Each structure stands twice: as structure tokens, then as C-alpha cells.
Amino acid sequence: MIEHQGEGVDLRAKVADAIAASLAREDPDYPLFHLAPPVGRLNDPNGLVLREGRYHAFYQFSPFHPQRQVFWGHASSADLTTWQPHPVAVLPDAWYDRNGVYSGSALPLEDAVEFYYTGNVRNEQDERESYQCLVSSPDLVTFDKSSANPLLGDVPGYTAHIRDPQVVKESDGTYRMCVGAQRDDETGCVLIFRSKDRRTWTLAGELTFPDAEGRFDAFGFMWECPSLIRVPDGDGVRVHDVLIVSPQGIPAQPEGFANIFACGYVVGQLEGTALRVATEFVELDRGFEFYAPQVFAGTPQGEAPLMMAWLGNASEDEQPSMEHGWVHALSVARELVVVDGRLRQRPRLELSGAREVAADVPGLLDRAEVPVAGLAGSRAFRLTLQVEAETGGSWRVRLGDAERHVDLEFADGCLTVDRRSTRYPHRERRVVRLPAVAGVLDVEVVHDRSVTEIFVADGALAFSLRSYLDGASGVSMASEGRLRIASVLAHRFD
């Protein structure tokens, strides 16, 4: 680990030099429209905010990876598809964040944006100290740390694992801060603080689930990256309170929670510090790589929130991209809506930079494998299908070629994702149940060189993965029975 550099060391210039020397963009696996680091390691999205018509994404950034000196990286986009990199935003250069500027959120104000984050410190005994901090920016170019830092003192009854603040303005003009926490008995929870001036904070209590019959009393050992958000219902009338959180230490289920740490949500109605009529905890994304999601602050009231997540996992950095000195990416933005008590995730992907191509796939596929002709040679594309299996059996979408591929197999009410033949076969294969759909099933595949996101049944199921293939080999489809293809739409980005 690189320790605090002290006075006289220009960290900003050091990062700029590392970016200038980077080979990341020479890598054929470097994505076109997913946000990836210019050098080094990316992890959690932070401080996502829409400001003056432009989306700004900050993220955990370790430019000197594998040395863990964590900054906030910064990029922005007008369309959530073409990302413009900016200089590093927040540096670990204060006593309260000297070992890392960790995760947090954005609060847009009339004349500035305030960012709340966790400063990470290791003391002389190598024990963790965590500080909740504030940095503000009038222009999203300059970032000034507050003289009020750190904002919170010690919280009796909880360990030093308190982090990842989300701050929002309440309807009464006061402010609410949610932080992930660990109790002294090493169980996880969310703490809620309130403030009138955003500088002095008072603990309101833990977030409780009075209708959950104790399901969340000892649910994992630490809750990371909590967000309490408002999400519209698909009926266009109701609005739900949704807790998105990443609890560490959830045991794997026969189906679900198979990654190193879990990530999911609970739907309910917030009353004070209680989330009432709460659902069970539902995994957000069933894929191999997905963690620490966050929604954009500043989106117009009443619109569906937009979420991005880290397409990675803790301790899983040894990927083929490290040959070019970078690792990990963020997901595409996903619109969130509640339908029948569950979140739907619909990708927001601007197609003005892509071109529609003819798929040339027959309307009836009968025990044959056919290429999606317009995507031959493509390494970045969006493929949308509406299909109906007429006589049972399985059908498959293959990304890649016979030697290296990711197979998406649909059979017996399940989706099997198999990446065993890729250059990153980690976890290799996973089977998940498909949402119950009568008749036509819609499937959307968003593929970007080494990143794949799959959305099924209007986003009722999402599955994300890193997909390191060889060259530009395109897409094919095959069926074990009669497969009626109601529609197919293909766009390529390269």
C-alpha cells in the first residue's frame, strides 16, 4: 500500500503521468461505451449526479494498482454512452482520508454539488479508522474539502466499519444521511443521521424492518453502499421506497448470492426510520460480476432513477486486461421501475453512435445454427430478440466462435450462462431461473468487447459478466426444437 505522501508530493501530477503512460486504450478488450479506468483499477461508482444536462460519474480509482492508493476518478457524458474522461477529482491528501477516498454520494444544490464520502485511515497499529467527509464543487472542476471534516464522531455500539454515506434532502427541508455499518456483535445494518445544515449530524437510529419478522436482524456482517431511493411503480400511480444495499457475509443459496459479496434490494414504504411492508431481500443482478450499485442524484422528480454498478468483485482483479494495466468497468445506466413488487432494470443505451444492421435470421429456427449476419465481425453491439419456443427443447445464443465463446442457453425455464472457453473462465457457469412469461420472451444482450449485460423479460432478470473472447467473431443462434423468432433487432457500435 502507498501511504500518505505528505507535503511536497503532487499527487495530481503523479496520477496524470500514470494516465499519460497508460496502454489501456490500446487494449482490444477496452470497452467502447462502458466506463472503464484510464489506467489501474476501478471499483465502486461514487457521486453519480446529473448536472446541467450532463451525467457525471465518479468512481473508486486506484491509478497505481496493485498499490491501493484510492482516489475518486471522474468522467462525464451527455448520453450515458460516450464518456469524456476528466482529471482525478478527490485525492487522499488529508489526515482523515490519507489511506483512501472511499465510497459516497452526491447532493446537488442550487449553486454547487456536495459530495459525501468515507475517508479511510490505518493507524500505527494497522487498525481501521473511518471518517465521513464532505467535499464541494461549484463547477465539477475544482473540489474543496470542508473545514467541518470529519462530520461524524464515534458511534457507540458500532465498530469502525461505518462507511459509504448517501445524503438526500427531505421534504421538510432537512437532510438525511444513510451509512452502512457494523454493530459491535459483527452484524450489519444501516444507520440514519439527520441534519439541518449538512454539517452537524444527529443519529436518528438504525433503519428497521418492522414487518420483516426479524429477517434482517443478523443478516451478514457488514452492510455496504446503502441507498434509500424513490422508485415509481409500473402503474404510473404509486411510488415505492427501495433500499439498495450490499450486505457482506450472506451465505450462498441453492440459487442466488453466489458471488463473494451479495447485492440486492428491499421494497417498502419509509416511515421515519422504519421501512414498512418490506419484501424479502432480492438479488439485483444474477451475474458473475456486479456490486455496489448507485443511482444518479439530480434526475427530475417523477422520472425513473438511473442506476450504475461496478462490474467486478472484491479480490478478483487478475483479469486479462491487466496485461494492458487496467481492470474492471461500470455497467451501462439502467432505468429502475417497480412491477409487481420487484424491480425491473432497463438499459439506457444511446444508439445514435451505432448503426442498425440486418440480422438475416429466419423467422423459424428448426434445429439449425445460424449466424446473426449483421453482427459478423462485431465486438460491440446490442441485440434484442423476441422469441417463442414452439415445441419445447432448448435454444441458444452464442457470443464468439467455436473456440472461445459465451453461451446463453434457454431451457426448462432456466438461463444457463457458460463462459468456460473464454480467457477469463472464473466461476465458469451459472444456471438461473427465468421469470415466468406466457408466450413471447424478450431478451436483450448488450455486449461491449469484454463486457456483457443480459436483460430478460423487460428487465425482470439481469445478468452481467466479463466476457474475454478472441477477435471479432460475432453472434449465432441455435435451437434443439422449433424456435419462432417474432423479431430481432441488431445494432453494432464498431
Disulfide bonds with the S-S distance in Angstrom:
none
